[in-house]
Amino acid sequence: NAGVTQTPKFQVLKTGQSMTLQCAQDMNHEYMSWYRQDPGMGLRLIHYSVGAGITDQGEVPNGYNVSRSTTEDFPLRLLSAAPSQTSVYFCASAVGGVYNEQFFGPGTRLTVL
Amino acid sequence: TQLLEQSPQFLSIQEGENLTVYCNSSSVFSSLQWYRQEPGEGPVLLVTVVTGGEVKKLKRLTFQFGDARKDSSLHITAAQPGDTGLYLCAGAGNDMRFGAGTRLTVKP
């Protein structure tokens, strides 16, 4: 099993550009989530999904969209990138739900100029 | 404002010393998890505590969940350089919220 994979590993965008961060898991986990990690702020939840076709907002959803058309994939879309979105983004998955162990991907380091 | 407050934010100690880090909240959680994160990687789960007052041991690491399920502590005995990393606590409610972490450095 590859676990949770994220692409790209690094990305530089200009303000106003859009892009999609990819996340896939091969563990058949129902629960998937996106976090951003900033210095001194820890991990902040952006969006999460409890299963295919179901998504919900987390703590910091503004400027981000998600969809969950399959169990395996949970892409995160930045609609119009802003410098405040410079961060490291982590995708995670868990069997069942939020109470269980979350498995994290290796992260995507995004810089918005 | 963080839902979960972790202290201290930074901790640098010598190999062999003991230490305790704390995770506090005004909210009650159904369960609380501790993760360790190394540079350039995602967090990895160390333990989940569920019951108020619960104590779990993982080799030299002892985790305690407060009686009211609002706080937790992590105690490391005889720290080693391999314990160096960012220790994060996370509380489960409708979703999972993380604290800002304690960055631990253990010097040989």
Interface residues (C-beta under 8 A of the other chain):
Chain A: V4 S33 Y35 G40 M41 G42 L43 R44 L45 Y48 D56 G58 E59 F90 A92 V98 Y99 N100 E101 Q102 F104 G105 P106 G107
Chain B: Q2 L4 Q6 Q9 S30 S31 Q33 G40 E41 G42 P43 V44 L45 T48 L88 A90 A92 G93 N94 D95 M96 R97 F98 G99 A100 G101
